[in-house]
Amino acid sequence: MAAPFQLNIITPERTFFSGETTQLTVRTAAGDIGILAHHTSLVAALPAGPMKVRMENGEFRAAAVSGGLLKVGGNKATILATAVEWADEIDVEHAKRSAEDARQRLAAKESKDSMDRAEAKLKRALNRINVSSMK
């Protein structure tokens, strides 16, 4: 069995997860990476994307990350995230409504700032919809 390491996932509202895991898979700005115990030190930006954590029972649990930062070092990984939701806690209907609202805002072609916010909202909503199917 793989060696464990400490994983902390923190959002502005709460500590989302704090415990040991043997494997973390997360999407970074450079692509998906896997983290195991004693991984080399790194800091990476996290866009909206899926994350998988191997739980104590050996099963993976999927979550939707809405952006943030990953820091790995000293046999510990810390994720500072804007928001995180476990796949089985995602309100899919709300995510679909958010995606539709973002599409409408993009179609309106207002200011660049408005378009950037709508694009980010659409990415987060589509990520949540995608991750919800990973239960």
C-alpha positions in Angstrom: 0.0 0.0 0.0 1.2 3.5 -0.8 2.5 5.7 2.0 0.2 8.4 3.3 0.7 12.2 3.3 -1.2 15.1 4.9 -3.8 16.9 2.7 -5.4 20.1 3.7 -8.0 21.8 1.5 -9.0 25.2 2.6 -11.6 27.6 1.3 -12.4 31.2 2.5 -15.4 29.7 4.4 -14.0 26.6 6.0 -11.5 23.8 6.1 -13.0 21.6 3.5 -10.8 18.5 4.1 -8.0 17.8 6.5 -6.6 14.3 6.8 -4.3 11.7 5.3 -4.5 10.4 1.8 -2.2 8.2 -0.3 -3.1 9.9 -3.7 -4.3 13.2 -5.0 -5.1 14.0 -8.6 -5.8 17.6 -9.4 -5.9 19.8 -12.5 -3.3 22.6 -12.6 -2.9 25.3 -15.2 -0.2 23.1 -16.8 -2.4 20.0 -16.9 -3.5 17.2 -14.5 -1.0 15.9 -12.0 -0.9 13.1 -9.4 0.6 13.6 -6.0 1.9 10.8 -3.9 3.8 10.8 -0.6 7.2 12.5 -0.7 6.4 14.3 -4.0 8.8 17.0 -5.0 8.0 20.5 -3.7 5.9 22.6 -6.0 3.4 25.4 -6.2 0.8 25.4 -9.0 -2.2 27.5 -10.0 -5.5 25.6 -10.1 -8.1 26.6 -12.6 -11.7 25.3 -12.3 -11.3 21.5 -12.6 -11.8 18.1 -11.1 -9.9 16.7 -8.2 -9.8 13.1 -6.8 -8.7 12.2 -3.3 -8.0 8.6 -2.3 -9.9 8.2 1.0 -8.9 6.0 4.0 -11.0 3.1 2.7 -9.0 3.1 -0.6 -11.8 4.5 -2.7 -11.5 7.8 -4.6 -13.8 10.7 -3.9 -14.2 13.3 -6.6 -14.7 17.0 -6.1 -15.0 20.2 -8.2 -12.4 22.9 -7.5 -13.4 26.4 -8.6 -9.8 27.7 -8.8 -7.0 28.3 -6.4 -3.5 27.3 -5.5 -1.7 24.0 -4.7 1.4 23.8 -2.5 3.3 20.6 -2.1 6.3 20.1 0.2 7.4 18.3 3.3 5.2 15.3 2.7 2.2 17.6 2.8 -0.2 19.1 0.2 -2.3 22.2 0.8 -4.9 23.5 -1.6 -6.2 27.0 -1.1 -9.4 27.1 -3.2 -12.0 29.7 -4.0 -14.6 26.9 -3.6 -14.7 23.1 -3.5 -17.6 20.7 -3.6 -17.7 16.9 -3.3 -19.3 15.4 -6.4 -22.3 14.0 -4.5 -23.0 17.4 -2.9 -23.3 19.3 -6.2 -26.7 20.8 -7.1 -26.7 19.9 -10.8 -29.8 21.9 -11.6 -28.3 25.0 -10.1 -25.1 24.4 -12.1 -27.1 24.0 -15.3 -28.9 27.3 -14.6 -25.6 29.0 -13.9 -24.2 27.7 -17.2 -27.2 29.0 -19.1 -27.0 32.4 -17.4 -23.3 32.6 -18.3 -24.0 31.6 -22.0 -26.6 34.4 -22.2 -24.2 36.9 -20.8 -21.6 35.8 -23.3 -24.1 36.2 -26.1 -24.9 39.7 -25.0 -21.3 40.7 -25.7 -21.1 43.5 -23.2 -17.9 44.8 -21.8 -14.6 42.8 -21.8 -14.8 42.6 -18.0 -18.4 41.2 -18.2 -17.4 38.7 -20.8 -14.4 37.5 -18.7 -16.7 37.0 -15.7 -19.2 35.2 -17.7 -16.6 32.9 -19.2 -15.2 32.1 -15.8 -18.7 31.4 -14.5 -19.4 29.1 -17.5 -16.2 27.1 -16.8 -17.1 26.7 -13.1 -20.6 25.6 -13.9 -19.5 23.1 -16.6 -16.8 21.7 -14.2 -19.4 21.2 -11.5 -21.7 19.4 -14.0 -18.9 17.2 -15.2 -17.7 16.3 -11.7 -21.2 15.5 -10.5 -21.2 12.5 -12.8 -18.0 11.2 -11.1 -19.8 10.1 -8.0 
